[in-house]
């Protein structure tokens, strides 16, 4: 059904409201399931580390914001090519889409190696820069050092998965993501508890899971994809315009990810002086909250595919309607998960750590954040809609203002007064502010006029 509706969309056929909803759900549900499974596996993963003590948890939590920053930059580079492929497929130019795919492979491999080298160089000093104390810095450094070796694999995983999603294949990448999560937990169990490698074992488990995922996704992309599979007769044709369009799309996204990632790093720097308990509670609370917002990211992935192909098919009004459908769906789901977060946070924190002090602090901040989930959903999915249309510059500027002028500024002033609760109060205010400004841009329809 999903493929028929996408074909109808590309061929200019009219889609009824029920068909539009069905298309949105069919593309969203596999990704939502994968994201939720990922969160469950993160819970188990974090629980394994949590039972090693607060210092082990804090050591990983300290560098988590930096791994997010790197992940965001990977997303930016990948988006520069996946958006082009999605729009080319929408325009029924599959040969062009395969040529874009090849250009992207060269870029991501080079970028992956560069990122890994930079990460290796900074790993000894990074925990110190982030304000970690002497009890957690050595473990944090070791964890990050091993993690950065998997960056080329993460590039391949994200790129291959993104390309498959651009064709409308959400089940393949989602299934592999679920498999990777299970393998991560199995590998962590072996390395952490059987081989007694502590925090280093957690990093090794992640690396091996990424390796398996990268191999499977490459196979699905190059040999099983009906639209993007490798064809011997097709020669590579270098096109400077493809790289320039990738830069046009990816540069604003990279800027957005840098400012967002650096804001997370700065936030970690604000949390660190509050002590290991606060750092651990902050890290565990973020893991717990991810159960609520991961469905939003699942729908965001679907929205990029839907809007990208619709724009490629020159159907702007339909793109707008489908974009709104994705946003409303995400807000409804995340409003429900926010209710679950409020009442279920004590159980969630108990699953993550046995430390009573960390549990109480985590529950306190999570119950506040539960009320921000619907507007957070709006900002997440609207961002995906805009990217699918090739509109990345203005949303990146909006993210910059929201993160730095609102979240970081408020956190800086509230942390000394209210501690970790003050930091999460700043996050609560900022998420609602961000959702509002993204909805305003969505209503304006200016994002529909961006072209590659």
N, C-alpha and C positions, 0 to 999 in steps of 0.2 A: 504493500500500500504506500509506504513512504516513497519508494522509487517512482511509482506511478505519479504521485502528486508532484514530485520534483520535476519529472518529465513534462507534466502538464504545465508547470510553472515556466519551464524553459521554452516550451512551445507556444506560450501566449494564451493558453486556455484559461477560462474563468474558474476560480476556485470559490466554492461556497464557504460561508463562515464555518460550518461544521468541518469541511475539508481543511481549511486553514488551521483550525484547532487541532485536528487529527495529525496534520503534518508537523505542527509544533511539538505535540506530545511524542510522536514517534521518533523525532530527532532528539528530543530532550531526555526522555526516560532512560535510555541506555547510559548516557553520560551522567545523569543524576545518580543512577545505581552505582556506577563506577566510583563517583566521588564519595558517596556514602560508604561504600566498601573500603575505600582508601582511608576514610576517617576512622572507621572501626579498627582497621589494622594499625593506624597511628596510635589509637588508644592502647592497644595491646603492646605496641612498640614502646610507647612512653611509660606504660606500666612496668614493663621489664626493666627499663632504666631507672624508673622511680624507686623500685625496690632495692636498688643498689645504694640509695641514700640521697639526701638533698644536694650534696656536692656534685654527684654524677649528673643529676637532673639539671642543676644550674650550669654545669660546664657545657652541655649541649644547648640549653636555652640561651646562653650568652652569645653563641655564634649563629643562632638560628636566623636572626634578622639579616645577617650577612649572606647566608645561603639563599634567603628570599630575594635579596638584591641581585645576586647572580642569576637566580631563576627568572627574575623579571627581565633581565637583559637578554637572556636566551629567548624568552617569549617575544621580545621586540624584534629580534633578528628573524625568528621564524614567521612572525606575522607579516613581515615585509614581502614574503613569498606566498604564504597560504592565502592571503586576501586576493592576490593577483590570480592564483589558480582557481579560486572559487568563482571569481567574476568571469574568467575565461570559460569555465565550464558552463556557467549560466548563459554565456553567449554562444555556446556550442562550438567552441574552438579548442578541442581536446589536444590537438597536436601542439598548439601554442602552450597549453597548460603543462604538457610534458617537458617542453623546452624550459619553461620557468622552473620546473622541478629540478632540472639538471643544474641550472645556475645556482639555485639555492644550496645544493649539496656542496659545491665548492666553498661557498661562503661559510656554511655552518661548521665544516670540518676545520677550516682555518681558524675561525673564531673559537671553537672548542679547545684547540691546542693552546691558543694565546691565553684564554681564561684560566686553563689549568696551570700554565706556567706562572701567571701572576698570583694565583691563589697559593701555589706552593711557596713562592717567595715571601708572601705576607703572613703565612700561617703562624710562624713563631711569635710575631709581634701583635697579631690581631686581638687576642683576648686582653692584652695589656691596654691597647688603644681603647677598647670597649669598657675599661674600668673594672675588669674582673679582679678578684682578690687572689692571693697566692695559692689558696686552697683549690681553686678551680681552673686557673690558667693553663697548667700543663696538660690536663685532660682535654680542655677545650681546644688547645692548639693541635693535639694529636687527632682529635675527631675531625677538625676542619682540614687538616693536611691530607687525610685519607679521602675525605669527601670530594675535594677538588680534583682528584684523579678520575672521578667518574663524570666530570663535566662534559667531555666529548661524548660519552654515552648518553647523557641527559639531552644533549643537543640532538642526537640522532633520534632518540625516543620521542622528543617533542615535535621534531620536524616530520618524521614519518607519520606519527599520530595525527598531527595537524593537517597534513596533506590528505590522508584518508578521510578525515572529517570534512574537508573542503569538497569532496566528491559526494558527500551525503552519507558516507559509511561511518556511523557512530558506534555500531555494535562491535566492530573489530578492535578499534583502539580501546573501547571501554572494557572489553573482555580481557585484553592484554593487561590493562591497568589493574584489574581485579586480580589477575594471576600474579602480577608483580607484587601486589600488597601481601598476598598470602606467602609468597616466596621470601619477602623481606622479613616477615615474622618468623618463618622457619629458620632462615639463615641467622637471624638475631638470636634465636633460642640456642642454636648450636654454638655460635661464637661467644655469646655472653655467659650462658650458664653451663655449657658442657666444656668448652675450651677456656672459660674464665678470662676472657679478654676485655671484660668491663666495657667502658665507653668505646674503645677501639673496635670491639665486636659489633656494636651498633652501626658504626660507619662501614665496616666490611660487609655487613648484611645488606645495606643499601646499595653498595657498589655492585655486588653480585646480582641483585634483583634487577638493577638497571641494565646490566649486561644481557641478561636473558630477554628482557623486554625489548631492547634495541634490536636484537637478532630477529625476533618474531615479527616485529612491526616492519622491519626492512623487507622481510620475505613477503608479507601481505601487500606492501606497497609496490614492490618491483616486479612481483610475479603473479599476484592474485587480483590486483585492482583492475577492473575492466576499463577504466579511463586513463590511468597513469602508469600501467605496467610497462616494463622495459621492452622496447622494440628495437631489434638489431638493425633494421633497415633505416631507422630514423637517426640521422647524424646530428651531433651537437652543433647548434648554430649560435655563436656568441651574439648577444644583443645588448648593447649598452643601455637601451631604454628600460630593459627589465631591471637592471641593477639600480638605475636612477629612480624607478617607481618603487622598488624595494626600500630605497633610502628615504623617499618621500613618505612612505607609510611607516617604516620602522623607526626613523629618527625621532619623531614625536613620541612614539611608544617607548623608545629607549629613554628619552628625557623623562617621561612619566614614571617609568620604572626606577630610574635613578633617584628622582626626587622622593618617590614613595619608599623605595628601599632604603635610601639614606635617612628618611624620616623614621623608619623602623629601627635603624641602627642608632639614631639619636635618641629615640625613645628607650632603647635598651640601655644607653648610656645614662639616661635619667633614672632608670629603674635600678641599675647596678649598685649605686651607693646606699640603697635601702637595705642591702644585705641578701644573703643566699636564700632566705625564706621568701622574700619578695620576688627575687628572680625566678625561683622555682614555681611559685604560685602564678606569676605572670605567664610563664611558659606553659604550664599545665592548663591554665584558664583559656589560653589561645587555642590549645589543642581541643579542649572541650567545646569552645564556641564554634570551631570549624565544622562540627556536626550540623550546625544551623546554616552556615553560609555556603557550604560545598554544593548543595543543590542549586544555588544561584550560579555558581561557576559552571555547573553542568548545563544549565539553560543558556548561559552566555556562549558556550561553545556551539550550541545549536543555533543560536541567533546569528552568529557570524556566518555560518553556512547558509542559512535561509536568506538573510539580507544580502549577502555577497552574490549568491546566484540570482536573486531577484533583481538586483541592481544591474548585474551583467545582462539579464534578459530585457533591460530597459523598461521595467515595470515599477516605477518609483512609488506610486500610491499603494500598490500591494505590499511593497517593502515596508512602508510606514505602518500599515495595518498589522502585518506579521510581527514587526518590531514591538508594537504595543502589546500584542498577544503574549509575547515572550516575557515582557516586563510584568504584566499583570499576573501571569502564572507564577513567576518567581516571587512576587510580593505576597501572594496568597500562601505559597508553600513555606516561605521563610517567616511569615507571621505565625503560622502553626508551629514551626520549629522553635520560634522564640518563646512560645508558651511552654513548650516542652523543656527548653533551657531553663526557664525560671523555676519550674517545679522539680525538674530532674537534676539540677546542678549538684545537690549534695551527693547523689549516687554517682554521678559522673566523676566528681573529684575523688571519691573514695576508690573508684576503679583505677585512678591514675597514681595515687600516692597514699601511703599509710600514715603520713605525718598529719596529725590533727590540726596543727597550726596552719599548715599550707592549705588543708581542706577548707577551713573556715574562711580564710582570706580569699581563696578562689571562688567560693560560693557567693561571697559578698559582691565581688566585681561582676560575676557572671549574671546575677539577677538584675543588675543595672543594665548590662549590655543587651539583655533579652528584648528590651523595648526599642532597640535601634535596628533590629533585623529587617523589618519591611523596607525601610528607606535604604538600608545597605543593599538589599536585593535590587532596588531600582537603579542604584548607581552601578552595580556589577553588570547587570544585563544591558542597560543602556550603553555602557562602554563597549560591549560586544556588538551591539547594533551599529554603533558609530564606526567601529573598525571594519565591519562587513561592508559598509558603504565607502570606506576609504577615508573617513573623517577622523583623523587622529590628533591634529595639532591643538585645536581649541579644547577638546576634552583633557588633553595633557596639561594644559595651562590651568584648567579648572581643578584638576587633581593637585597641582602644585599649590594653588591658593588654599585649598581645603586642608591639605596635610600640614603645611608649614605655618600658614597664618592662623589656622584654627587649632588643629590637634597639638602640634609641638609647642606653640606659644602657651596654650592653656595648661598643658602638662607641666611645662617648666615652672609655672607659677603655682599650680595646685599640688604638685608632688611634695614640696616641703611642708605643706599644711596638712594634707590628708593622706599622704603616703601613696601606696599603690592604688587605693580607691580614687584618689584625685586624678591619677593618670588615666584610669579607665573612665572617669567622668568626662575627661577631655575627649577621649575616644568616642564616647556616647554622643556628645554634642556634635563632633565633627562628622560622624557617620550620617546623622540626620541632616546636617547642613549639605553634605555632598549629595545625598539622595535628592534633595530639593533642587539644587542647581542643575543636576543632570536631567531631571524631569522637565525643568524649564527649557533646556536646550532641545529635548525630545519634542516638546510641544511646538517649538519655533519652526521645525522642519528644515532649518538651514543645513543640517547634516546631509540632507538628500541631494544637495547641489554640488557636493564634492565629487570630483572625477579623477581617474588615474590617467 
